[in-house]
Amino acid sequence: MPLSEETLLQVEDLRLHFRTGQGVLHAVDGVSLTLRRNEAMVILGESGCGKTSLTKAILRLLPRNVHTYNGSVRLNGQDVMQLSDEEFRQEVRWMKISLVPQAAMNSLNPVLKVGEQVAEPLVSHLGMRRAEAHERAALAFQHVGVPADFLNRYAFELSGGMRQRVAIAMAMVTDPDLIILDEPTSALDVLTQANIMNVLKRVKQETSTSFILITHDIGTSSELADRAAVMYAGQLVELNDAEHFFVEPLHPYSQKLMASTPKLRQVEEPEFISGQPPSLLDLPSGCRFAPRCVHRFAPCDADPELLPAGDRQHVKCWLHQNGDKQ
């Protein structure tokens, strides 16, 4: 995947494996992708496929039981994997790439006012005076639709939707190039989910920020996504433009994911994916989706590559290894 002037992030052959009592867990296993400036990419897949581990690998938020961590992560052309931990913390994390984690209530400090928490990255990374940092925090609150007087409230005083907006304000207050959102609408009611997605769409329209959105919610993610990536058993199995993916996904697993999503005015019952995902501790040889795939045939005993299948379309499936859609 060549680097162009439009490319913000380029990930090549990224691997993150963990040591466990049962063996080595292959959470991220050779992932490659590119993200353009002011582009939103949604990463889809079942629980345990490696989506959140991929964000931890990009942000270098690593636990102590790391077994393997290598590959290339280029941001604006710079391989940030070559930076020391301290250089990465000071120059990249929160400054160039920030994170909206799952469960905002758990990520916000219950004994600090939320305004103080949103201002903290400006103080610690930019050396900004607290008064000025609080002014910037108030502007970030305004941008995501949080009243200015909420600066002096605690997280437990806010609704779930407001806490999520505060987490988004914290992620964008340093004006990063990329914001990663891990299940930003989980545990929220449908109306609040729609409001949060409207906030993200407005931020994307009004700034040059790029997004990576980790989610199970295919319907909600389709409103924001320019690109779609599908993970299965630690690998990317499809990269596609959103306009094509949500209408005609290429990989058999992607097709099953879309078929399992209820649609407005759909007469047919949503389908389900038979079988279970493989254990990341004991991965099968060949195509990892083959044991659950209705199209399985002889070549599936070998592992296919993620290859182009059209304009900005890549798929990891033997049905598409000649570049044609089957």
N, C-alpha and C positions, 0 to 999 in steps of 0.2 A: 504494500500500500504506500505509494510515493507521497512525500511531504510536499505540500504546496503552500502558497502564501495564505490561502484560506484556512489551512489546517491549524487548529489550536492544540489538539491533543493527539498524539500517536502512541499507541501501545503495541509493542511487538513481543510475542512469545512470552507473556508474563505468566509466572508460576508462583503459587503460594501453597505450600504443603505444610501440614501440622503433624507434630509427634503426638500420638495418643497411646493409651495403654493397650489398645488393640492393634496398633500399627500406624503407618503413615497415611494421613487423610489428604487426598488430592483435591483441595477446595477450588483452586484455580489452576488449570492445567494447559498452559500454552495458548492464552487468549491474545488475539491481535485485533485492534480496531482503530479507527480514526474518527475524530470529531472536529467539525468545522466551527468557525467563530459564529456566535449567535445562532447555534443549532441546538436543538433539544433531542436527545437520544433516550428512548425508553428501553430498559433491559428487563425482559420477561422470563419467566420460568417457574417451575414448581419450587416449593420450599426445599432447601437443602441442595440446590443446584449450583451454588457458589456466587450468587448475585452480590450479597453483602460482603463476602470475602474479597470480591473483585474491587469494591470501593475501598476496603481496608488496604488492599495491596497498592492501589493508586495513591492513597493518602499516607501510606506507611504507618498506619495505626495497627501495629503488630503485637500480638501477645507473646509471652515468653516461650511458648512451645513451638516456635517456627522451626521447621525442618529444612525447607527449601524456599528461597525467595530470590528470584532472579528474572531477567528479561530487561526490557527497555521501556521507559515511560518518558516520552518527549513532550514538553510543554513549551509552546512557542519556539520549537526547534532545539531546546536545551534538554539534554538527558538528565532529568532530576534524580535518577537512580544513582548517579555518580556523586551526588551531594552527601555530605556527612549528615547525621541525624540532626545536629544542631543547625546546620545550614538549611536543611529542609524545613525544620520547624520555624525558623525565622523568615525565610524567603518565600516559601511555597505554601505551607499549610495556613489557611485563613487569609493569607495575602493574595494568593493566586488561585488556590482551590479551597473551597470551604464546603462544609457538610451540614445538612439538615438531617439529624439522626431520627431513627424510629422513636416513637413515644416521647413527645416533647416534654411531658411532665417529668419523665425520668432523667432527661438531659438538662433540665433547668434546676439550678440550685434553689432549694425551698427557703433558705434563710437569707438570700440576697434579693433585692428588688430587681425586677426584670430589666429596667433601664440600666442599672449598673452592669448587668451581665452582657447586654448588647454593646455597651461602651467599652468593655474590658479589652477586646481585641485591638481597638484603636490605641489604648494606653500601652498595652504590652508589646505590640508589634511596631507601632508608629511613634511611640513616645509622646503621644498627644496629651495635652493637659486635660484633666477630667472634665472641666467645664466645657471645653471645646468638643470632647468626645461625647458628652451628653447631648450637645446640640446636634451632632451628627446622628446619634441614636434616635433623637426625636424625628429627624428627617427620614430615617429608615422606617420608623413606626408609621409615619404619614404615608410612605410609599406602599406599605402593605395593608393600610387601612386600619391601623390601631390608634385610638385616641391618644393624644400627647400625655394626658394625665395618667395613663396606664404605666408610664415610666416609673412611677413611685409605688406600684403594686407588686405583690409577690405572686409567684406562679400559681399557688393554690387559690388565689382570688380570681383567676381567669378561667373562662370556659375552654374546652378542648380546642375549639377553632382558633380562639385568641392566642392560646399557648403555641399553636402551630405557626401562626403569623409572627409571633415573637421569635421563634426559632428561625424562620425565614429571614426576618430583619437582622438577626445576629449573623447569619451566613452572608448577607449581602452588604453589611455596613462597611466593610473594607474594600468594596467595589472589586471583587475577584473576577478573574476571567471565566471561571467554571464553578458552578454550584452543583454538588451531588446531593440528591434527595433520596433518602432511604424510606420507602413506604410513607410518604408525607400525608396521606389521607386515611391511613389505617385507623380503625377504632373511632372514626368520625361518622356522624350521620350523613345521609345523602346530600342534604342541602348544604351542610358545612363543607363537604368534599367539593361540591361545585364552586363554592365561594373561594376555597383555597386554590383550585385550578384557575379560576379567573384572576386571582392575584398573581400567580406564576405567569400566566399569559401576558398580563399587563407589564410585569417586570421584564419579560423577554422582549416585548415590543418597544419599551422605553429605554432599554439599556442594550449593551452589546454582549451581555452575559450569555454563556452557553450552559446547558443543563444536561446532567445525566440523572434520569429518573428510574429508581429501582421500585418495582411494584408487581403485585399480582393482579391488579385491577386493569384489565385490558380496555374496558370501556372508557374509564376516566382518562387513562394515559393517552388515548387516541386524540384527545382534544389538544394536547400540548406537543406531541411528538412530531419531529421532522424525519427521524430515523428510528428504526426498531431493530433491536438485537435480541436474540433468543439464546438463553443458556440452558445446557443440559449436561448434568454430570461433570461439572467443572469446565466445560468447553463451550465456545460459541458455535452454534449450529446454523445460524442464519443472521445475516446483516442485510437490511433492506430499507428502501425509502418507505416512509409511513403510508404514503398514498397507494403504494403497491401492496405492502404487507397486510394492511387491514382489509384489503379486498381479495388478494390472491397470494397468501403465504406460500413459500416454496418448499420448506422442509416438512416431511410428514409429521414431525412433532409439532411444528408451528401450526399446521393445518388442524391437528387435534386440539391444540390450545384454543384456536379461534372457534372451532366447532363446539367447544364446551362452554362458550360464553353466551348467555341469553341475549337475544336481540329484540328490540322493539318491533312489533308486527311480524315476528317469526312464528310460523305455524309449527315447524318441527321442534321436537324436544331437544334440548342441548345434549350433546354426546358426552361420554366420559372416556378417559384414557385408561385402557385396561393395563393391568400389571402395576409394578412398583418401579420407581427409579432405582438404578443400581447403587449399592453402597460405595461411597467415595473411599472406603478402606479396602475394597476388593472389586476393582473395576473389571468388566469383561474385556476380552480382546476384541478387536474389530470395531465396528460401529457400536457405540454405547446405547443407541436407541433401538438397535436391531431386535432384541428380545421382545419389544412391545410393538414393533412396526408391522403393519399389515402388508407392506411392500417388500418385506425381506426376501433377498435372493442371494445367490452364491457370492458375489463380490462383497457383501456385507460382513464376511468373515475377516476382511481387512479394514483398517481404519481409513476412511476417506479424508481428504484435505478440504479446508475451507477455500473454495475456488470461486472466481467470478461466474455469475450466471446471468449477466445483463449489466446495464448501466447502474453502477453503485449497488449492485446486488451480489451477495456472496452466500453460498450455501455449502454445508458440509454433508453431502449425501451422494451416494453412487448414482442415484437417478439423474443427477445433474452434472456429472463429471465431464460430460462433453460440451457443457455450456448451454444446453438447451433445456427449456422447461418441459417436464414430463407430465 
